[in-house]
Structure formats: structure tokens, C-alpha cells
Amino acid sequence: MKTTIYLLLFVGFSLLSITGCEGITWLSGTITDPDNSPVKGAKVILYEINPDAAIKESTEGLSNEKGEYEAMLTHAPGRDLNLNLSVSKKGYTTHNQKIKSGETNKSFDIILEPEK
């Protein structure tokens, strides 16, 4: 019994050291045009605004046929992050939105305006 407990503790700590302790910041939402029609294939970039950082965290993806998107960043846990959510598609004006740490892990719906 004692050996099993030690083995489980060893495996658990080994996995923790392999995967690391990371914080996760997650955003999702829907991208539409002013007529509330979904915008498919919009480029979504979530990145950290930190001019002092040697490596800036970022992630990017595309909205699906329903205009839905998800963006996720991994980072050191407990860090206060200043982020920018950038959404763009040809024929539309790029949407940029600043997001603070306390505003993450929730839904952000975006309306893309046609270019003029």
C-alpha cells in the first residue's frame, strides 16, 4: 500500500514537471456584421501587450461558419496580463479591443464594420 502511494506521488509530480504549471486565458464569442449575419473566416489574434517582454505570447485562429471563435493563451500563473484582441477580414475594418486580466475567460461578441 505504501509503495502504491509513493508511486502515485512520483508519477503525479513527474507529470507536473513535464507539463509545467501554466495559467490559461480563454476568450470566445461570435463575429457578425451590422446586419447580425455571421462573419465566417475572420482572423482572430489574441496577444499580450508588453513592450518589455522578450517573447510576447499570442495565438490566432479563424471564425467558423457561424462566426464563432475561441482564443486561448497559456502563461505563467497569476500574471496580470494586458491583452489585445484583433479581428480582421478582407472587406471589413479591423476591430481591436484591449482586454485586462480580470475580463478574461468570458464571451466577447464582435461586430465587424464594412470598409468604407
ChimeraX attribute file (.defattr): number of C-alpha atoms within 10 A of each C-alpha:
attribute: neighborCount
match mode: 1-to-1
recipient: residues
	/A:1	6
	/A:2	6
	/A:3	8
	/A:4	9
	/A:5	10
	/A:6	11
	/A:7	12
	/A:8	11
	/A:9	12
	/A:10	12
	/A:11	12
	/A:12	11
	/A:13	11
	/A:14	12
	/A:15	11
	/A:16	11
	/A:17	10
	/A:18	8
	/A:19	8
	/A:20	10
	/A:21	12
	/A:22	12
	/A:23	13
	/A:24	14
	/A:25	20
	/A:26	16
	/A:27	18
	/A:28	17
	/A:29	16
	/A:30	20
	/A:31	25
	/A:32	20
	/A:33	15
	/A:34	11
	/A:35	8
	/A:36	11
	/A:37	12
	/A:38	20
	/A:39	22
	/A:40	18
	/A:41	19
	/A:42	25
	/A:43	16
	/A:44	22
	/A:45	19
	/A:46	26
	/A:47	22
	/A:48	20
	/A:49	16
	/A:50	13
	/A:51	8
	/A:52	7
	/A:53	9
	/A:54	7
	/A:55	9
	/A:56	11
	/A:57	15
	/A:58	17
	/A:59	15
	/A:60	17
	/A:61	16
	/A:62	20
	/A:63	21
	/A:64	16
	/A:65	12
	/A:66	14
	/A:67	20
	/A:68	20
	/A:69	24
	/A:70	20
	/A:71	20
	/A:72	19
	/A:73	17
	/A:74	14
	/A:75	14
	/A:76	11
	/A:77	11
	/A:78	10
	/A:79	9
	/A:80	10
	/A:81	17
	/A:82	14
	/A:83	21
	/A:84	17
	/A:85	20
	/A:86	17
	/A:87	24
	/A:88	17
	/A:89	18
	/A:90	11
	/A:91	11
	/A:92	17
	/A:93	15
	/A:94	16
	/A:95	15
	/A:96	15
	/A:97	12
	/A:98	14
	/A:99	17
	/A:100	12
	/A:101	13
	/A:102	11
	/A:103	14
	/A:104	17
	/A:105	14
	/A:106	11
	/A:107	14
	/A:108	16
	/A:109	14
	/A:110	19
	/A:111	19
	/A:112	22
	/A:113	15
	/A:114	13
	/A:115	10
	/A:116	6
